[in-house]
Amino acid sequence: MKDRIVRFCKSLLNFYNTWYGVINTIVGLYLISKFNSSIATIVLIVFIGIDIFTWIKNIWRNMGTKRELFATIKQNNSLCIYGGIGSGKSTFGEFIMHEFIPENKRYYNTIRPGYKAVTNEHFLLKKRFEDGAGVLIDEAGGQADAYHYEKKDNETRKRIDYLNKFFRQWYTDKALLIYIDQCQSNMNTSLYKNIYYVIQCKGVDVKPSGLLPHLICKFFLYFINKYRDLGAKINNPFSNVSIEFMEFVKLGDYADHYNVEIKDKDHKHLVGSIYKFFTGQNTYVFRDFNPAKYDLNPYIWGVDSNKDKKVMRDNFNFEQIEQDIKETFLKH
């Protein structure tokens, strides 16, 4: 019963965040008709105007992007998502999984309590997924390195090739395979050799939906989140997430490159309710596997000028740079 109530509340928030410009206009006009105060009327008109402007700019103008994106994914249900640190690539992949794949058919290669695990045995065709599975491989190049894949290992390469090539035929057109990494060069050839659809994320931003409820909620969340850990902070539910991205499609049957004619007008924005993107997602899932130790006695800049210079030399190897420059001049 509790889960149903939570899902219902999230659905209402998603609906509100999608149509807040229309909803707030109707509610605002109704309140204006009931108030006799000119000050209250002016305040409501200002809030309505701001909400209409931001709704048209962020939601209405980008509604077609979602339809086009989903149509392309249905045609190319194996894809790669690339992007720099914090660009929204993992968030994008998670959003697509939530939109296309039922919870009981989602597979992840990183810790996601309650979901099925992807292992190297799946890559090597020793285990199979179920029909209509959704498979998300985060930090894909890192996992490939983890099982010591090398180009000379033809058997391994062929198996990964087969997984990519026949994924749709083996697991139906409702299945989904998503590789995520920071750039294409991080991934071994066999991980993306047969992947023709690529999304490059440029950045992610959180924008308010209805301004008044967003500000009220932000006030209370300031005190609630003040002493919470970074990964445990509560997001403002009256918010939308905007991810800027570009799409690339591989050219030709034998092409080994993508059509990468980048123009600003080709950048797209996928905008949706914050719960559509940030639903049970742990972007700090690798935290527990950091092999580095805490620096219990960090050096503070400025304590010792000679130590400052030594740390700088060690960081950037200025002496080696100086030597290289001298050798270059001597050659000429």
Secondary structure, 3 states (H helix, E strand, C coil): CHHHHHHHHHHHHHHHHHHHHHHHHHHHHHHHHHCCCHHHHHHHHHHHHHHHHHHHHHCHHHHHHHHHHHHHHHHCCEEEEEECCCCCHHHHHHHHHHHHCCHHHEEECCCCCCCEECCHHHHCCCCCCCCCCEEEECCHHHHHHHCCCCCCCHHHHHHHHHHHHHHHHHHCCCCEEEEEECCHHHCCHHHHCCCCEEEEEEEEEEEECCHHHHHHHHHHHHHHHCCCCHHHCCCCCCEEEEEEEEEEEECCCCCCCECCCCCHHHCEEEEEEHHHHCCCCCCCCCHHHCCCCCCCCCCCCCCCHHHHHHHHHHHHCHHHHHHHHHHHHHHC
